[in-house]
Amino acid sequence: MDSSTVRIISECFVTPQHVSEESKQPFYLSTWDLVMLSVHYIQKGLLFTKPAPGDYCEQNLINNVLVRLKRALSIALVHFYPLAGRFATKIEQKPKSHFVCVDCNNSPGAKFIHAAVDMSVSDIVSPTYVPLVVQSFFDHDRAINYEGHTRPLLSIQVTELIDGVFIGCSMNHAIADGTTFWHFFNTLSEIFQAQGDTNIKISSSPVLERWFPEGNNGPLLTLPFTHQDEFITRFETPHVLERIFHFSAESIAKLKEKANTESNTTKISSFQSLSAFVWRSITRARRLPCEIVTRCTLAINNRSRLEPPLSPYYFGNSFQTVTAMTTAGELLEHGLGWAAWKLNQAVVNHTDKSVLGFVKDWLQSPFVYQSSPHLYPRSVIIGSSPRFNMYGNEFGLGKALTLRSGYGNKFDGKISPYPGREGEGSVDMEICLPPFSMNALESDEEFMAAVSAPI
């Protein structure tokens, strides 16, 4: 057996510590949930180092993590009970309709996996590019959300390395976005650190009440299909290299100052400046003809933009995307400030009116997003957020060393920003590009001058 082969040691299902009355009812999907049925699960996880040898009994350490994590998961699922369910579908021929909801009564629960691999932490973090074995640190490899009918909506995989532990979480993207994913992960950590106090009152409970626009006939939203093949597509990611570039707070501050100075404004944010910088750098690296259209698409949270706003703890999907578009020639002829201002305006214009407009259009003509590497050629798509609390999660192993993601939702031009480990406004950008473009990006002096060595 190859030393980089991940071995499954055990797997089981974890159910909520007790069953609430609410969980006996169907959990309905909103417009923002249903559009996600054909894309991959969210797969994010944290890599921890084991204490120095001699400081602990290794078997006791791992067993303690496993036992406490299962117990914490069981308690967390009381609050986040839809994650313990499975999808259920009702299909009608006339009129054509596909109704999907979450059924928590006929499910074995969330999955919990204990695995091991004969590799060290340095085997994961030292290579320039993220090694493929990291994809095996997650359950639901290549799974699409619609498979939540037969697969768990949530899986936790604890993978032992020689000198470390990786805790990977796979969550169905048709019932959770990044905000909900990290809310759950933060709550799991909070319960874990409470040392098994079964009466723990979590600091922020998920808001499980569904959001539907006023006057809508929700919650019984249906798709106009009678078979999954009409709206489900699968794709294999073309060969891309995946590398994490670190930007210090100081480097980002310089980009922000430059962007605002060039645009004669003070309104461009640090993240808009960094996103525009990466968009221009990748466009340069791709050597695109001047007339080719390129886009920069940002995932954007709807919760605070609705009037009245949704709770930041609203459970489910509540995000859309905003896009800046231009030609490669125009993007590179202008400076950083010009590109950053286009992104700023795309974000500013994403208001309650535009959110409701999207929902209204969807209700009149329902559709499901299709993951295709050909959907946005020559563009960059930025998901995730450096605002999420990732390094505040502890599971008896101290602060995580780094964060990694699985196979899901990766393609040429996909970028996932994470907070840097040292905090203080630093950002790690996980960038996926084919070898030619990646090598050109790494040879780009302006880009690499802004990249810092991680602390």
C-alpha positions as CSV (number, residue, x, y, z in Angstrom):
1,M,0.0,0.0,0.0
2,D,1.3,3.5,-0.9
3,S,2.2,5.5,2.2
4,S,0.0,8.3,0.9
5,T,-3.0,6.1,0.9
6,V,-5.6,7.1,3.5
7,R,-6.8,4.1,5.5
8,I,-10.3,4.1,7.0
9,I,-10.1,2.8,10.6
10,S,-13.7,3.2,11.6
11,E,-16.9,4.9,10.6
12,C,-20.2,5.4,12.3
13,F,-23.2,7.7,12.3
14,V,-23.9,10.3,15.0
15,T,-27.5,11.4,15.8
16,P,-28.7,14.5,17.8
17,Q,-28.4,14.0,21.5
18,H,-32.1,14.3,21.7
19,V,-34.9,14.8,19.1
20,S,-36.7,18.1,19.1
21,E,-40.3,18.4,18.0
22,E,-39.2,20.8,15.2
23,S,-36.9,18.2,13.7
24,K,-39.9,15.8,13.1
25,Q,-41.3,18.2,10.5
26,P,-39.9,18.5,7.0
27,F,-37.2,21.2,6.6
28,Y,-38.0,23.2,3.5
29,L,-35.5,24.5,0.9
30,S,-35.5,28.1,-0.2
31,T,-34.7,29.5,-3.7
32,W,-31.0,29.9,-2.7
33,D,-30.9,26.3,-1.6
34,L,-32.5,24.7,-4.6
35,V,-30.2,26.4,-7.1
36,M,-27.3,24.5,-5.5
37,L,-28.5,21.0,-6.0
38,S,-26.1,20.2,-8.9
39,V,-22.9,21.6,-7.3
40,H,-20.4,19.9,-5.0
41,Y,-20.4,19.7,-1.2
42,I,-18.5,22.3,0.8
43,Q,-15.2,20.6,2.0
44,K,-13.0,22.6,4.4
45,G,-10.8,21.3,7.2
46,L,-8.0,22.2,9.6
47,L,-4.6,20.7,10.1
48,F,-3.3,20.5,13.7
49,T,0.1,19.3,14.9
50,K,0.4,16.8,17.7
51,P,2.2,17.8,20.9
52,A,5.9,17.0,21.1
53,P,6.7,13.3,21.7
54,G,6.9,12.5,25.4
55,D,4.3,15.2,26.3
56,Y,1.4,12.8,26.0
57,C,0.3,9.2,25.3
58,E,-0.6,9.3,21.6
59,Q,-3.4,6.7,21.8
60,N,-5.0,8.5,24.7
61,L,-4.7,11.8,22.9
62,I,-6.4,10.5,19.7
63,N,-9.1,8.6,21.6
64,N,-9.9,11.7,23.7
65,V,-10.3,13.8,20.5
66,L,-12.5,11.2,18.9
67,V,-14.7,10.6,21.9
68,R,-15.1,14.3,22.7
69,L,-15.7,15.3,19.1
70,K,-18.4,12.7,18.6
71,R,-20.1,13.9,21.8
72,A,-19.8,17.6,20.7
73,L,-21.2,16.6,17.3
74,S,-24.2,14.9,18.9
75,I,-25.0,18.1,20.9
76,A,-24.4,20.4,18.0
77,L,-26.8,18.4,15.9
78,V,-29.6,19.2,18.4
79,H,-29.2,22.9,17.3
80,F,-28.3,22.2,13.6
81,Y,-30.8,19.3,13.2
82,P,-31.2,19.5,9.4
83,L,-27.6,18.4,9.1
84,A,-28.5,15.0,10.6
85,G,-31.2,14.5,7.9
86,R,-31.4,13.4,4.3
87,F,-33.1,14.8,1.3
88,A,-36.5,13.5,0.3
89,T,-38.2,14.2,-3.0
90,K,-41.8,14.1,-4.2
91,I,-42.3,14.1,-8.0
92,E,-45.5,14.9,-9.9
93,Q,-46.0,14.3,-13.6
94,K,-48.7,16.9,-14.1
95,P,-47.7,19.6,-13.8
96,K,-44.0,18.6,-14.0
97,S,-42.6,19.2,-10.5
98,H,-39.8,18.1,-8.3
99,F,-40.2,19.0,-4.6
100,V,-37.1,18.5,-2.4
101,C,-37.0,18.9,1.3
102,V,-34.9,17.6,4.3
103,D,-36.4,14.6,6.2
104,C,-34.8,14.2,9.6
105,N,-37.0,11.2,10.6
106,N,-35.6,8.7,8.1
107,S,-31.8,9.2,8.4
108,P,-29.0,7.4,10.3
109,G,-27.5,10.9,11.1
110,A,-24.3,12.6,10.3
111,K,-21.3,10.5,9.4
112,F,-18.1,10.3,11.5
113,I,-14.9,8.8,10.1
114,H,-11.6,8.0,11.8
115,A,-8.8,7.5,9.2
116,A,-5.0,7.5,9.1
117,V,-2.2,8.1,6.6
118,D,1.6,7.5,6.9
119,M,2.5,11.0,6.1
120,S,3.8,13.9,8.1
121,V,2.6,17.5,8.5
122,S,5.5,18.7,6.4
123,D,4.4,16.4,3.6
124,I,1.2,18.4,3.4
125,V,2.5,22.0,4.0
126,S,6.0,22.0,2.5
127,P,5.2,21.3,-1.2
128,T,4.6,24.3,-3.4
129,Y,1.3,22.9,-4.6
130,V,-1.4,21.3,-2.4
131,P,-0.8,17.5,-2.7
132,L,-3.7,15.5,-4.1
133,V,-3.8,13.3,-1.0
134,V,-5.5,16.2,0.8
135,Q,-8.7,15.4,-1.2
136,S,-8.8,12.0,0.6
137,F,-9.0,13.9,4.0
138,F,-12.7,14.5,3.2
139,D,-15.8,12.3,2.7
140,H,-18.1,12.9,-0.3
141,D,-15.2,13.2,-2.8
142,R,-16.8,14.5,-6.1
143,A,-20.3,14.2,-4.7
144,I,-22.9,16.6,-5.8
145,N,-25.6,18.0,-3.4
146,Y,-28.5,16.1,-4.9
147,E,-26.8,12.9,-3.7
148,G,-27.9,14.0,-0.2
149,H,-30.9,11.7,-0.8
150,T,-28.6,8.7,-0.2
151,R,-25.5,10.3,1.4
152,P,-25.2,12.1,4.8
153,L,-25.7,15.9,4.5
154,L,-22.7,16.2,6.9
155,S,-19.6,14.2,7.4
156,I,-16.7,14.7,9.8
157,Q,-13.4,12.9,9.0
158,V,-10.6,12.8,11.5
159,T,-7.4,11.7,9.7
160,E,-4.3,10.9,11.8
161,L,-0.9,11.8,10.4
162,I,2.4,10.7,11.9
163,D,2.8,14.0,13.7
164,G,-0.6,15.7,13.1
165,V,-4.3,15.5,12.9
166,F,-6.6,16.8,10.1
167,I,-10.2,17.5,10.9
168,G,-12.2,17.7,7.6
169,C,-15.8,18.7,7.3
170,S,-18.0,18.0,4.3
171,M,-21.4,19.7,4.3
172,N,-24.1,19.7,1.7
173,H,-24.1,23.0,-0.2
174,A,-27.8,22.9,-0.9
175,I,-28.6,23.5,2.8
176,A,-25.6,25.5,3.8
177,D,-23.4,28.3,2.5
178,G,-20.0,29.3,3.9
179,T,-21.6,31.5,6.6
180,T,-23.6,28.5,7.9
181,F,-20.7,26.1,7.5
182,W,-18.4,28.1,9.7
183,H,-21.2,28.9,12.2
184,F,-21.6,25.2,12.6
185,F,-17.8,24.5,12.8
186,N,-17.4,27.3,15.4
187,T,-20.3,25.9,17.5
188,L,-18.8,22.4,17.3
189,S,-15.5,23.8,18.6
190,E,-17.3,25.7,21.4
191,I,-19.1,22.6,22.6
192,F,-15.9,20.6,22.4
193,Q,-14.1,23.1,24.6
194,A,-16.9,23.0,27.1
195,Q,-15.5,19.6,28.2
196,G,-18.7,17.7,27.6
197,D,-21.0,20.0,29.5
198,T,-24.4,18.6,28.2
199,N,-26.2,21.7,29.4
200,I,-24.0,24.1,27.5
201,K,-25.8,27.1,26.1
202,I,-24.2,27.9,22.8
203,S,-23.3,31.5,22.1
204,S,-25.2,31.8,18.8
205,S,-28.1,29.5,17.8
206,P,-28.9,29.0,14.2
207,V,-32.0,30.6,12.9
208,L,-33.9,27.8,11.2
209,E,-37.0,29.7,10.1
210,R,-37.0,29.7,6.3
211,W,-36.9,33.0,4.4
212,F,-39.3,33.5,1.5
213,P,-40.3,36.8,-0.1
214,E,-43.5,38.3,1.0
215,G,-46.6,37.1,-0.8
216,N,-44.7,34.0,-2.1
217,N,-46.4,30.6,-1.9
218,G,-43.4,29.1,0.0
219,P,-42.3,27.0,1.6
220,L,-43.5,24.5,-1.1
221,L,-41.1,25.5,-3.8
222,T,-40.8,23.1,-6.7
223,L,-38.5,22.7,-9.7
224,P,-40.2,22.2,-13.1
225,F,-38.7,18.7,-13.7
226,T,-39.7,15.1,-13.3
227,H,-36.3,13.5,-13.4
228,Q,-33.0,14.5,-11.9
229,D,-31.2,14.1,-15.2
230,E,-33.0,17.2,-16.4
231,F,-31.1,19.4,-13.9
232,I,-28.1,17.4,-12.6
233,T,-24.8,17.5,-14.4
234,R,-21.4,16.1,-13.3
235,F,-18.0,17.2,-14.4
236,E,-14.4,16.2,-13.8
237,T,-12.2,19.2,-13.0
238,P,-9.5,19.6,-15.7
239,H,-6.0,19.3,-14.3
240,V,-5.3,22.4,-12.2
241,L,-2.5,23.2,-9.8
242,E,-3.6,24.5,-6.4
243,R,-1.4,26.8,-4.5
244,I,-1.9,29.0,-1.4
245,F,-0.4,32.5,-1.6
246,H,-0.1,34.5,1.6
247,F,-0.7,38.3,1.7
248,S,0.3,40.1,4.9
249,A,-1.8,42.9,6.3
250,E,0.9,45.4,5.3
251,S,0.9,44.2,1.7
252,I,-2.9,44.4,1.4
253,A,-2.8,47.9,3.0
254,K,-0.5,49.0,0.2
255,L,-2.8,47.6,-2.5
256,K,-5.8,49.3,-0.8
257,E,-3.9,52.7,-0.7
258,K,-2.9,52.3,-4.3
259,A,-6.4,51.4,-5.5
260,N,-8.0,54.3,-3.7
261,T,-5.4,56.8,-4.8
262,E,-5.7,55.8,-8.4
263,S,-9.5,56.0,-8.2
264,N,-9.5,59.3,-6.2
265,T,-11.7,57.8,-3.5
266,T,-11.6,56.2,0.0
267,K,-14.4,53.7,-0.6
268,I,-12.6,50.7,-2.0
269,S,-12.1,48.0,0.7
270,S,-9.0,45.9,1.4
271,F,-10.7,42.8,0.0
272,Q,-11.9,44.6,-3.2
273,S,-8.3,45.9,-3.7
274,L,-6.8,42.4,-3.2
275,S,-9.4,40.7,-5.4
276,A,-8.8,43.2,-8.2
277,F,-5.1,42.7,-7.9
278,V,-5.4,38.9,-8.2
279,W,-7.8,39.3,-11.2
280,R,-5.4,41.5,-13.1
281,S,-2.4,39.2,-12.3
282,I,-4.2,36.1,-13.4
283,T,-5.4,37.8,-16.6
284,R,-1.8,38.8,-17.3
285,A,-0.6,35.3,-16.6
286,R,-3.2,33.8,-19.0
287,R,-1.8,35.8,-21.9
288,L,-5.3,36.5,-23.2
289,P,-5.9,38.4,-26.5
290,C,-7.0,42.0,-25.9
291,E,-10.5,41.5,-27.1
292,I,-11.3,38.5,-24.9
293,V,-13.9,39.2,-22.2
294,T,-12.9,38.4,-18.7
295,R,-15.0,38.5,-15.5
296,C,-14.3,38.7,-11.8
297,T,-17.2,37.1,-9.8
298,L,-17.5,37.4,-6.0
299,A,-19.8,35.4,-3.8
300,I,-21.7,37.9,-1.6
301,N,-23.7,37.4,1.5
302,N,-27.4,38.5,1.2
303,R,-28.2,38.4,5.0
304,S,-27.2,42.0,5.8
305,R,-28.4,43.4,2.4
306,L,-32.1,42.4,2.8
307,E,-34.5,44.9,4.3
308,P,-35.2,44.1,7.0
309,P,-31.9,42.1,7.3
310,L,-31.7,38.4,8.0
311,S,-30.0,37.3,11.1
312,P,-26.3,36.6,10.6
313,Y,-27.1,33.2,12.0
314,Y,-29.7,32.4,9.4
315,F,-29.2,28.7,8.6
316,G,-29.0,27.8,4.9
317,N,-27.9,29.5,1.7
318,S,-28.3,33.2,1.5
319,F,-25.7,34.3,-1.0
320,Q,-25.5,35.3,-4.6
321,T,-22.7,36.4,-6.9
322,V,-21.8,39.8,-8.3
323,T,-19.6,40.3,-11.3
324,A,-17.3,42.9,-12.9
325,M,-16.8,42.4,-16.6
326,T,-14.4,43.9,-19.2
327,T,-12.0,42.8,-21.9
328,A,-8.5,41.6,-21.0
329,G,-7.0,44.5,-22.9
330,E,-9.0,47.1,-21.0
331,L,-8.4,45.5,-17.7
332,L,-4.6,45.5,-18.2
333,E,-4.4,49.0,-19.8
334,H,-6.0,50.5,-16.7
335,G,-4.5,50.4,-13.3
336,L,-5.4,48.6,-10.1
337,G,-7.8,51.3,-9.0
338,W,-9.9,51.1,-12.1
339,A,-10.5,47.3,-11.7
340,A,-11.0,47.7,-7.9
341,W,-13.6,50.4,-8.5
342,K,-15.5,48.1,-10.9
343,L,-15.7,45.5,-8.1
344,N,-16.6,48.1,-5.6
345,Q,-19.6,49.2,-7.7
346,A,-20.7,45.6,-8.2
347,V,-20.8,45.1,-4.5
348,V,-22.4,48.5,-3.7
349,N,-25.2,47.8,-6.2
350,H,-26.1,44.5,-4.6
351,T,-29.0,45.8,-2.6
352,D,-32.3,44.5,-1.3
353,K,-33.8,45.4,-4.6
354,S,-31.4,43.3,-6.6
355,V,-31.6,40.3,-4.2
356,L,-35.4,40.3,-4.4
357,G,-35.2,40.7,-8.2
358,F,-33.1,37.5,-8.5
359,V,-35.6,35.6,-6.3
360,K,-38.6,37.0,-8.3
361,D,-37.0,35.9,-11.6
362,W,-36.2,32.5,-10.2
363,L,-39.8,32.0,-9.0
364,Q,-41.0,32.7,-12.5
365,S,-38.5,30.5,-14.2
366,P,-36.8,28.1,-11.7
367,F,-33.3,26.8,-12.5
368,V,-30.4,25.0,-10.9
369,Y,-26.8,26.1,-11.2
370,Q,-24.6,23.9,-13.3
371,S,-21.0,23.3,-12.3
372,S,-19.0,23.4,-15.5
373,P,-15.4,24.3,-16.1
374,H,-16.6,25.9,-19.4
375,L,-19.2,28.1,-17.7
376,Y,-16.8,31.0,-16.9
377,P,-13.7,30.6,-19.1
378,R,-11.0,33.2,-18.7
379,S,-12.6,34.5,-15.5
380,V,-11.9,34.3,-11.8
381,I,-14.5,33.2,-9.3
382,I,-13.9,34.1,-5.7
383,G,-15.8,32.2,-3.0
384,S,-15.3,31.8,0.8
385,S,-14.3,34.8,2.9
386,P,-11.3,35.9,5.1
387,R,-13.9,37.2,7.6
388,F,-15.0,33.7,8.6
389,N,-13.6,32.5,12.0
390,M,-11.4,29.6,11.0
391,Y,-8.4,29.6,13.3
392,G,-10.6,30.1,16.4
393,N,-11.6,26.4,16.3
394,E,-9.8,24.2,18.7
395,F,-10.2,20.5,19.4
396,G,-7.7,19.7,22.2
397,L,-4.8,20.2,19.8
398,G,-4.1,23.9,20.1
399,K,-4.5,26.4,17.2
400,A,-4.6,24.9,13.8
401,L,-1.4,25.1,11.7
402,T,-3.3,25.7,8.4
403,L,-6.5,25.2,6.5
404,R,-7.1,23.1,3.4
405,S,-10.1,22.2,1.2
406,G,-11.2,19.2,-0.8
407,Y,-11.9,18.5,-4.5
408,G,-15.3,20.2,-4.5
409,N,-16.0,23.2,-6.7
410,K,-12.5,23.6,-8.1
411,F,-11.7,24.7,-11.6
412,D,-9.4,27.0,-13.6
413,G,-9.7,30.4,-12.0
414,K,-11.4,29.4,-8.7
415,I,-10.1,31.4,-5.8
416,S,-10.8,30.8,-2.1
417,P,-9.6,33.5,0.4
418,Y,-9.0,32.5,4.0
419,P,-7.8,34.5,7.0
420,G,-4.1,34.2,7.5
421,R,-3.0,32.3,10.6
422,E,-1.5,35.3,12.3
423,G,-4.8,37.3,11.8
424,E,-4.5,41.1,11.8
425,G,-6.0,41.4,8.4
426,S,-3.7,38.9,6.6
427,V,-5.2,36.7,3.9
428,D,-4.3,33.4,2.3
429,M,-5.5,33.0,-1.3
430,E,-6.1,29.5,-2.5
431,I,-5.7,29.7,-6.3
432,C,-6.5,27.0,-8.9
433,L,-4.9,27.3,-12.3
434,P,-3.6,25.0,-15.0
435,P,0.2,24.6,-15.1
436,F,0.9,27.1,-17.8
437,S,-1.1,29.9,-16.2
438,M,0.2,29.0,-12.7
439,N,3.8,29.1,-13.8
440,A,3.3,32.4,-15.5
441,L,1.7,33.8,-12.3
442,E,4.7,32.6,-10.3
443,S,7.0,34.4,-12.7
444,D,5.1,37.6,-12.5
445,E,7.3,40.0,-10.6
446,E,4.5,42.5,-9.6
447,F,2.3,39.6,-8.3
448,M,5.1,37.9,-6.3
449,A,6.3,41.2,-4.8
450,A,3.0,41.5,-3.0
451,V,3.1,37.8,-1.8
452,S,4.6,37.2,1.6
453,A,6.0,34.1,3.3
454,P,3.4,32.8,5.8
455,I,4.3,33.4,9.4
